[in-house]
């Protein structure tokens, strides 16, 4: 499912226009992104948790030349599914 299909499904289930559903999806993405940017997390009980994890610096290899390259430390967004979502999927 892509973003357009998600917007259409939300509009259908909520009984709102696609424009309003698109604004809602965009607002949700902006809110989650903003919270993660500040280093926080977003917990949606039963659905899951969006959080930021720190990834340490490491050394890798260029597969073409075999030369060692440094991979910088970074922050990475993560999603951990909640119990109810896992139950629906399984």
C-alpha positions, -999 to 999 in steps of 0.1 A, spaced: 0 0 0 14 34 -10 5 68 4 -23 75 -21 -39 41 -14 -36 48 24 -52 82 20 -81 67 0 -86 39 26 -87 65 54 -111 87 36 -134 57 29 -133 44 65 -136 78 82 -162 92 58 -142 123 49 -128 137 17 -95 125 3 -82 161 7 -89 160 45 -75 124 48 -43 135 29 -39 165 54 -44 141 83 -18 116 70 7 145 63 1 159 98 7 125 114 39 121 95 51 156 105 42 150 141 60 117 143 90 131 124 92 161 147 90 140 179 118 117 166 139 146 156 138 159 192 150 125 204 116 114 217 94 85 209 58 81 198 38 53 215 5 42 200 -9 16 224 -18 -16 206 -2 -4 173 35 1 181 63 25 191 83 48 169 117 56 184 153 66 176 182 43 181 219 53 180 241 34 156 278 33 165 306 41 140 321 11 122 345 1 96 332 -14 63 347 -25 31 341 -13 -4 329 -45 -22 344 -34 -55 379 -25 -43 381 -41 -9 393 -9 6 383 -1 42 359 27 47 347 45 78 309 44 84 300 74 106 278 70 137 242 81 132 207 80 146 182 57 130 144 56 132 129 23 144 94 9 147 85 -18 171 51 -34 166 27 -36 195 10 -67 208 -24 -61 191 -8 -54 157 13 -86 160 -19 -105 168 -37 -91 138 -9 -100 114 -4 -135 128 
